[in-house]
Amino acid sequence: MGGAIGIGVGFGGATLLGHFTGWNTAISPAIVVIALVFSATVGIFFGFYPARQAAGLNPIEALRYE
């Protein structure tokens, strides 16, 4: 979700910058896909890895040290 929001903000920012400065802005579809894949990879890793570690803990022991 964050990657999609980032793409929208980036596209909107580039469009506004081009409009107010008169510059021609180009948005490469390949870069957009790379950014989206990177964002999804980071989100999946940092969501899955801690959950995987927590799933292996004994619930009583994990709550004792919280």
trRosetta pair geometry for C-beta under 8 A, 3 or more apart (Angstrom, degrees):
i j d omega theta_ij theta_ji phi_ij phi_ji
1 4 5.9 -55 -154 35 34 109
1 5 6.5 32 150 -16 66 106
2 5 5.6 -55 -148 38 34 111
2 6 6.1 38 152 -22 67 107
2 39 6.0 -148 92 -175 94 123
2 43 6.6 166 34 -78 117 131
3 6 5.5 -53 -147 36 31 115
3 7 6.4 34 154 -21 64 102
3 35 6.8 159 -152 132 99 80
3 36 4.7 108 163 -132 133 62
3 38 8.0 151 -111 71 124 65
3 39 3.2 150 -85 94 110 148
3 40 5.9 -44 -14 -47 155 73
3 43 7.4 -105 -25 -15 107 136
4 7 5.7 -49 -148 32 32 112
4 8 6.5 32 152 -17 63 105
4 36 7.5 52 -69 -123 57 106
5 8 5.7 -56 -152 38 33 111
5 9 6.2 29 153 -16 68 107
6 9 5.8 -55 -142 40 31 108
6 10 6.0 31 158 -18 65 110
6 35 7.0 -131 112 153 127 123
6 39 6.5 -172 34 -92 144 155
7 10 5.7 -57 -144 40 27 111
7 11 6.1 26 158 -18 64 108
7 32 5.9 71 -130 -153 115 101
7 35 6.9 147 -81 97 89 126
7 36 6.5 5 -57 -74 130 102
8 11 5.9 -55 -143 38 27 108
8 12 6.1 24 159 -14 63 111
9 12 5.8 -57 -143 42 28 110
9 13 6.0 29 157 -21 65 110
10 13 5.7 -54 -141 37 27 110
10 14 6.3 25 159 -17 63 107
10 27 7.7 125 129 -125 102 123
10 35 7.9 5 3 127 167 169
11 14 5.9 -56 -147 37 28 109
11 15 6.3 28 154 -19 63 108
11 27 6.1 19 -112 -100 81 165
12 15 5.7 -56 -147 37 30 112
12 16 6.2 27 157 -16 66 107
13 16 5.8 -55 -144 39 30 108
13 17 6.1 32 156 -21 65 107
14 17 5.7 -52 -143 37 29 113
14 18 6.3 30 156 -17 63 107
14 25 4.4 176 175 156 97 151
14 27 5.9 132 90 -67 164 108
15 18 5.8 -57 -149 38 28 110
15 19 6.3 28 153 -21 64 108
15 25 7.0 -133 -80 62 34 139
16 19 5.5 -55 -145 35 32 112
16 20 6.2 14 164 -7 69 110
17 20 6.5 -64 -141 44 24 97
17 21 5.8 -9 172 11 64 120
17 23 6.7 -28 135 54 88 119
17 25 6.2 90 81 -61 104 144
18 21 6.7 -71 -127 52 19 90
18 22 7.6 -39 -178 145 52 2
18 23 5.3 -103 -120 78 63 73
18 24 6.4 44 -139 -131 116 18
18 25 4.0 -111 -63 1 122 109
27 31 7.5 -125 -175 64 62 115
27 32 6.5 49 164 -51 102 118
28 31 4.2 77 77 7 106 107
28 32 6.9 -174 93 -10 56 83
29 32 5.4 -54 -148 35 37 115
29 33 6.4 37 155 -19 69 103
30 33 5.8 -54 -150 36 31 110
30 34 6.4 32 152 -18 65 106
31 34 5.6 -51 -145 37 33 113
31 35 6.2 35 155 -19 65 106
32 35 5.9 -55 -148 37 29 110
32 36 6.3 28 154 -18 63 109
33 36 5.7 -56 -146 38 31 111
33 37 6.2 30 156 -18 66 107
34 37 5.9 -56 -145 38 29 109
34 38 6.2 29 156 -19 64 108
35 38 5.8 -55 -145 38 29 111
35 39 6.2 30 156 -19 64 108
36 39 5.7 -54 -145 37 29 112
36 40 6.3 27 156 -17 64 107
37 40 5.8 -55 -145 39 29 110
37 41 6.2 33 154 -22 64 107
38 41 5.7 -55 -147 35 29 113
38 42 6.4 27 156 -16 64 105
39 42 6.0 -55 -148 37 29 109
39 43 6.3 27 155 -16 64 111
40 43 5.7 -58 -145 41 30 112
40 44 6.1 28 159 -18 67 108
41 44 6.0 -56 -143 38 27 107
41 45 6.2 24 160 -17 63 110
42 45 6.0 -58 -144 38 27 109
42 46 6.1 6 167 0 65 113
43 46 6.5 -65 -137 47 22 95
43 47 6.0 15 163 -12 61 118
44 47 5.9 -67 -144 44 24 107
44 48 5.6 12 166 -12 67 119
45 48 6.2 -61 -131 42 22 101
45 49 5.7 18 174 -20 64 116
46 49 6.4 -35 -112 34 27 110
46 50 7.1 20 -176 -3 53 107
47 50 7.4 -74 -161 40 19 95
47 51 6.5 7 156 -8 58 122
48 51 5.8 -72 -149 45 29 109
48 52 5.9 32 158 -26 70 110
49 52 5.8 -53 -144 32 27 112
49 53 6.7 24 157 -15 61 104
50 53 5.7 -54 -148 38 36 110
50 54 6.2 34 155 -18 68 108
51 54 5.7 -54 -144 39 31 111
51 55 6.3 38 154 -27 64 104
52 55 5.8 -50 -148 28 29 114
52 56 7.1 24 154 -17 58 105
53 56 6.1 -63 -161 33 33 108
53 57 7.3 38 147 -30 64 102
54 57 5.7 -49 -157 17 41 116
54 62 7.0 83 -149 -137 79 154
57 61 6.4 -131 178 77 96 103
57 62 4.3 84 134 -62 138 121
58 61 4.2 63 75 17 107 111
58 62 6.5 175 79 -15 51 87
59 62 5.6 -57 -140 38 30 111
59 63 6.2 22 164 -13 66 108
60 63 6.2 -60 -147 40 26 104
60 64 6.4 36 152 -32 61 107
61 64 5.6 -50 -149 23 32 119
61 65 7.2 10 163 -3 62 105
62 65 6.9 -75 -161 41 28 95
62 66 7.0 44 147 -47 63 103
63 66 5.5 -38 -151 1 43 124
